[in-house]
Amino acid sequence: MDLLKRIRQKIDEFCFNHMRMDGAQHLIAGILIYDVLKYLIPVWSAILITLIILVANVLLLDKWVKKVKQGAAAWHDIVRGAIGLLLGVL
């Protein structure tokens, strides 16, 4: 259990020291979406739906609606959302 706690602390430290505001929002979204869904549906389904929502957010909202500067999806935002999902599961 101490190992998991240390891993979570290292992830938290990395994320909060090396992220901009948008990355932090993706991280928090991953945690919150999973936390809400885990009470409504089975855990594995909540994990899968959270990942789908995070990917759809980056592909649809960030790429086409907001017209990000690069014109491409920011895959690091998906990774940060997945890290948030991992933190939510732990």
MARTIMI-700397 format. One record per residue: residue in one letter; residue number from 1; x, y, z of N, C-alpha, C in turn. Coordinates in nm, 4 decimals. Each point is the difference from the previous one (the first is absolute). Layout:
<pts>
aa  i  npx  npy  npz  capx  capy  capz  cpx  cpy  cpz
A  NUM  X  Y  Z  X  Y  Z  X  Y  Z
...
</pts>
This chain:
<pts>
aa  i  npx  npy  npz  capx  capy  capz  cpx  cpy  cpz
M  1  0.0820  -0.1199  0.0000  -0.0820  0.1199  0.0000  0.0859  0.1256  0.0000
D  2  0.1131  -0.0055  0.0702  0.0901  0.1149  0.0005  0.0551  0.0271  -0.1389
L  3  0.0229  -0.1069  -0.0776  0.0506  0.0169  -0.1358  -0.0995  0.0777  -0.0848
L  4  -0.1278  -0.0350  0.0085  -0.1025  0.0711  -0.0757  -0.0096  0.1456  0.0433
K  5  0.0122  0.0242  0.1289  -0.0057  0.1371  0.0502  0.1183  0.0819  -0.0517
R  6  0.1189  -0.0599  -0.0025  0.1179  0.0709  -0.0505  -0.0118  0.0260  -0.1496
I  7  -0.0531  -0.0982  -0.0754  -0.0192  0.0192  -0.1430  -0.0965  0.1148  -0.0249
R  8  -0.1105  0.0011  0.0746  -0.0985  0.1076  -0.0171  0.0602  0.1357  0.0345
Q  9  0.0805  0.0075  0.1049  0.0635  0.1264  0.0371  0.0960  0.0480  -0.1081
K  10  0.0758  -0.0924  -0.0606  0.0925  0.0372  -0.1074  -0.0759  0.0495  -0.1225
I  11  -0.1106  -0.0673  -0.0331  -0.0813  0.0436  -0.1133  -0.0584  0.1375  0.0281
D  12  -0.0528  0.0188  0.1199  -0.0544  0.1308  0.0374  0.1060  0.1090  -0.0107
E  13  0.1177  -0.0280  0.0533  0.1083  0.0986  -0.0025  0.0384  0.0342  -0.1434
F  14  0.0148  -0.1001  -0.0849  0.0357  0.0245  -0.1397  -0.1076  0.0816  -0.0703
C  15  -0.1244  -0.0404  0.0192  -0.1094  0.0659  -0.0713  -0.0146  0.1459  0.0408
F  16  0.0082  0.0268  0.1269  -0.0238  0.1364  0.0450  0.1216  0.0899  -0.0193
N  17  0.1193  -0.0571  -0.0163  0.1187  0.0821  -0.0226  0.0304  0.0225  -0.1473
H  18  -0.0564  -0.0826  -0.0893  0.0370  0.0070  -0.1412  -0.1189  0.0166  -0.0944
M  19  -0.1116  0.0486  0.0486  -0.1180  0.0141  -0.0850  -0.0462  0.1438  -0.0066
R  20  -0.0599  0.0335  -0.1121  -0.0667  0.1289  -0.0103  -0.1447  -0.0184  0.0462
M  21  -0.0778  0.1040  0.0002  -0.1366  -0.0059  0.0517  -0.0872  -0.0981  -0.0776
D  22  0.0133  -0.0029  -0.1325  -0.0806  -0.0909  -0.0808  0.0284  -0.1461  0.0364
G  23  0.1268  -0.0314  0.0220  0.0360  -0.1365  0.0390  -0.0589  -0.0367  0.1353
A  24  0.0012  0.0940  0.0921  -0.0592  -0.0245  0.1315  -0.1502  -0.0222  -0.0111
Q  25  -0.0646  0.0717  -0.0927  -0.1440  -0.0204  -0.0184  -0.0295  -0.1389  -0.0542
H  26  0.0826  -0.0504  -0.0910  -0.0182  -0.1353  -0.0516  0.0226  -0.1029  0.1103
L  27  0.0979  0.0240  0.0846  0.0276  -0.0899  0.1117  -0.1198  -0.0058  0.0947
I  28  -0.0517  0.1148  0.0367  -0.1144  0.0062  0.0914  -0.1240  -0.0605  -0.0643
A  29  -0.0183  0.0223  -0.1300  -0.1152  -0.0572  -0.0700  0.0054  -0.1518  0.0036
G  30  0.1183  -0.0571  -0.0192  0.0138  -0.1455  0.0063  -0.0395  -0.0556  0.1356
I  31  0.0398  0.0690  0.1043  -0.0347  -0.0441  0.1359  -0.1505  0.0118  0.0234
L  32  -0.0574  0.1152  -0.0334  -0.1413  0.0246  0.0292  -0.0943  -0.0884  -0.0812
I  33  0.0294  -0.0171  -0.1286  -0.0880  -0.0830  -0.0823  -0.0021  -0.1427  0.0529
Y  34  0.1176  -0.0524  0.0306  0.0046  -0.1369  0.0540  -0.0715  -0.0088  0.1341
D  35  0.0230  0.0964  0.0878  -0.0609  -0.0047  0.1329  -0.1523  0.0022  -0.0067
V  36  -0.0559  0.0725  -0.0939  -0.1459  0.0025  -0.0140  -0.0499  -0.1313  -0.0597
L  37  0.0658  -0.0467  -0.1046  -0.0476  -0.1202  -0.0699  0.0134  -0.1268  0.0825
K  38  0.0995  -0.0073  0.0881  0.0198  -0.1239  0.0756  -0.1173  -0.0306  0.0938
Y  39  -0.0787  0.1019  0.0353  -0.1171  -0.0234  0.0838  -0.1230  -0.0384  -0.0813
L  40  0.0049  0.0255  -0.1298  -0.1161  -0.0255  -0.0849  0.0088  -0.1311  -0.0771
I  41  0.1224  -0.0397  -0.0380  0.0197  -0.1196  -0.0805  0.1193  -0.0779  0.0544
P  42  0.0218  -0.1235  -0.0466  0.1163  -0.0770  0.0469  0.1321  0.0726  -0.0286
V  43  0.1009  -0.0321  0.0794  0.1271  0.0717  -0.0041  0.0651  -0.0066  -0.1379
W  44  0.0061  -0.1197  -0.0607  0.0650  -0.0120  -0.1308  -0.0729  0.0817  -0.1058
S  45  -0.1301  0.0031  0.0092  -0.0774  0.0822  -0.0937  0.0278  0.1479  0.0238
A  46  0.0131  0.0388  0.1252  0.0302  0.1398  0.0326  0.1366  0.0395  -0.0549
I  47  0.0974  -0.0897  0.0092  0.1335  0.0281  -0.0531  -0.0066  0.0173  -0.1514
L  48  -0.0681  -0.0918  -0.0679  -0.0095  0.0056  -0.1454  -0.0733  0.1258  -0.0476
I  49  -0.1123  0.0309  0.0622  -0.0770  0.1186  -0.0396  0.0777  0.1276  0.0288
T  50  0.0741  0.0032  0.1098  0.0832  0.1168  0.0305  0.1051  0.0201  -0.1075
L  51  0.0664  -0.1075  -0.0418  0.0991  0.0117  -0.1070  -0.0630  0.0482  -0.1299
I  52  -0.1178  -0.0515  -0.0325  -0.0696  0.0425  -0.1216  -0.0328  0.1484  0.0071
I  53  -0.0486  0.0454  0.1135  -0.0341  0.1418  0.0165  0.1242  0.0875  -0.0120
L  54  0.1107  -0.0421  0.0609  0.1226  0.0791  -0.0065  0.0530  0.0111  -0.1432
V  55  -0.0019  -0.1108  -0.0733  0.0468  0.0021  -0.1383  -0.0941  0.0837  -0.0867
A  56  -0.1302  -0.0175  0.0194  -0.0970  0.0779  -0.0774  0.0151  0.1494  0.0281
N  57  0.0271  0.0351  0.1238  0.0197  0.1404  0.0351  0.1166  0.0593  -0.0774
V  58  0.1105  -0.0715  -0.0020  0.1182  0.0522  -0.0697  -0.0241  0.0042  -0.1501
L  59  -0.0565  -0.1068  -0.0553  -0.0186  -0.0053  -0.1449  -0.1057  0.0972  -0.0493
L  60  -0.1124  0.0056  0.0675  -0.1106  0.0820  -0.0473  0.0082  0.1439  0.0477
L  61  0.0034  0.0183  0.1294  -0.0058  0.1353  0.0546  0.1284  0.0774  -0.0265
D  62  0.1131  -0.0571  0.0387  0.1262  0.0731  -0.0127  0.0415  0.0180  -0.1453
K  63  -0.0214  -0.1024  -0.0827  0.0492  0.0076  -0.1375  -0.0915  0.0816  -0.0902
W  64  -0.1299  -0.0273  0.0027  -0.0877  0.0615  -0.0982  -0.0758  0.1213  0.0523
V  65  -0.0379  -0.0003  0.1251  -0.0781  0.1117  0.0518  0.0908  0.1155  0.0410
K  66  0.1013  -0.0290  0.0783  0.0893  0.1065  0.0470  0.1049  0.0380  -0.1032
K  67  0.0212  -0.0846  -0.0998  0.1003  0.0269  -0.1045  0.1356  0.0312  0.0622
V  68  0.0557  -0.0993  0.0674  0.1293  0.0198  0.0659  0.1036  0.0471  -0.1006
K  69  0.1011  0.0670  0.0484  0.0984  0.0664  -0.0849  0.0644  -0.0950  -0.0997
Q  70  0.0352  -0.1201  0.0438  0.0682  -0.0929  -0.0886  -0.0950  -0.0625  -0.1008
G  71  -0.1287  0.0039  0.0241  -0.0958  -0.0639  -0.0884  -0.0055  -0.1503  0.0184
A  72  0.0652  -0.0502  0.1026  0.0019  -0.1436  0.0268  -0.0398  -0.0236  0.1447
A  73  -0.0470  -0.1202  0.0256  -0.0374  -0.0347  0.1368  0.1255  -0.0031  0.0869
A  74  -0.0132  0.0454  0.1218  0.1124  0.0006  0.0936  -0.0020  -0.1321  0.0775
W  75  0.0813  -0.0940  -0.0438  -0.0029  -0.1340  0.0592  0.0488  0.0008  0.1440
H  76  0.0794  0.0971  0.0375  0.0440  0.0066  0.1392  -0.1188  0.0285  0.0920
D  77  -0.1053  0.0635  -0.0518  -0.1195  0.0211  0.0812  -0.0712  -0.1325  0.0286
I  78  0.0012  -0.0916  -0.0959  -0.0578  -0.1327  0.0236  0.0808  -0.0726  0.1067
V  79  0.1315  0.0121  -0.0074  0.0861  -0.0651  0.0994  -0.0271  0.0581  0.1381
R  80  -0.0147  0.1314  0.0079  -0.0276  0.0616  0.1304  -0.1365  -0.0407  0.0532
G  81  -0.0985  -0.0125  -0.0884  -0.1300  -0.0499  0.0425  0.0091  -0.1434  0.0484
A  82  0.0808  -0.0814  -0.0679  0.0190  -0.1395  0.0425  0.0710  -0.0075  0.1348
I  83  0.0927  0.0915  0.0232  0.0662  0.0055  0.1319  -0.1029  0.0363  0.1065
G  84  -0.0910  0.0921  -0.0333  -0.1076  0.0339  0.0942  -0.0890  -0.1190  0.0264
L  85  -0.0292  -0.0769  -0.1032  -0.0796  -0.1219  0.0166  0.0724  -0.0967  0.0910
L  86  0.1311  -0.0185  -0.0215  0.0794  -0.0881  0.0851  -0.0020  0.0458  0.1448
L  87  0.0140  0.1297  0.0213  -0.0063  0.0528  0.1378  -0.1375  -0.0221  0.0623
G  88  -0.1052  0.0116  -0.0807  -0.1349  -0.0251  0.0499  -0.0190  -0.1452  0.0397
V  89  0.0569  -0.0910  -0.0782  -0.0133  -0.1430  0.0285  0.0785  -0.0364  0.1255
L  90  0.1162  0.0607  0.0188  0.0794  -0.0302  0.1190  -0.0702  0.0533  0.1216
</pts>
